[in-house]
Amino acid sequence: MNVTSQIKQPILIEMELFEKKFYESMTSKVALLNRITYYIVNRKGKQMRPMFVFLVAKMLSENSEVNERTYRGASVIELIHTATLVHDDVVDDSNRRRGFFSINALWKNKIAVLVGDYLLSKGLLLSIDNGDFDLLQIISVAVREMSEGELLQIEKARRLDIVEDVYYEIIRKKTATLIASCCALGAKSVSEDKDLVEKMRLFGELIGMAFQIKDDLFDYTDDAIGKPTGIDIKEQKMTLPLIYALNNCSPKEKSWCINSIKNHNKDKKRVREVIQFVKDKNGLTYAEQKMVQFQQEALSLLQDFPNSTYKESLILMVNYVIDRKK
C-alpha cells in the first residue's frame, strides 16, 4: 500500500462521501460548465487538502465523528483550490495539469477564467447558504493571502532583491495559508475552542512551509516530478536554495548569478551552471535543514493529542510532505 493510501485509510468512508458532495457542489444549469466540471472531477489529484480537513476533525472530535459542516468545509476548500489551479494555468500559460490537458488548453483562456470565477463563487455560496460564516472567514483570509503572495513574488522577481524573510512571507501566503485553512476548518467544524483552532491552523501553516521548500528543492534534482529541472530559474523565481547561495558568495559571483537569471535564463547550459553554483554554495543543504525544522515544529504540535489512527495519519502526512518524490 502506498503512503497516500495509508494516510487515507482511517477516512475512506468520509472521502468517498466527500467526492459525491464535492461533485454536487459544482453542478450548474449550463451544460458547458457541467462538461468542464465533470472533466475536473475525473482528473483529481491526491486530494491532500480535504484529507487534512477530515483527519484533523476526526482527531479532535469526541467520538471521532465528522458532521455536515466538516463536509462543507472540505468541499469549499477544494472548490477554492481548484479555482486557483484553473486560474494559475491561465496566468502561467500552461497546457498541462497532472499529466492531462489544462482547462485553458482545451477550452481557451476566457472560458478557463470564467470557470475559475464560477468555482470560487460556488465555494463562497456553499458557506453563505448554510450560515457557515466562521468557516467562510477562514477561507476568505486564505484567498486574500494567496493573491497577495503571488503578487509579492511577481514584484520581487522583477528586481531579484529578495531576502530570506520575504521568501518565507511569500511561501506562507502563496502555499502554506491554504493548508493552514484546511486544518483550521477541520478543527472549527467540530470545536468552538479558539486556541485549538489556532493551534491546528499553525500546524497546517508549518506543513505548508515545508511542502513549498520541498517543491523548491525539486528544481535542483532530476527526480521525475512533472516539472523540468531549472524551471524556477527560467521563470526568475527566487527560491530558498538560490537566496542562500546569493547571500553566501562573493560580489563577483553574485552579479554573475543575477545576470544569468535575468538575461540568460533560456540558455540551458547557463541554467545548469546556476544549478551547480547553488549546489556548490550549499544552498540545497541549507534549504533541507530549514524544511526539516518546519516539519519538526509541525510534529511537536501533535504531541499532546491522544494516540489515534487519525493522529498517526497526520504524522504520516507531515513526513510524506518532505519524503515525497514528486
Disulfide bonds with the S-S distance in Angstrom:
none
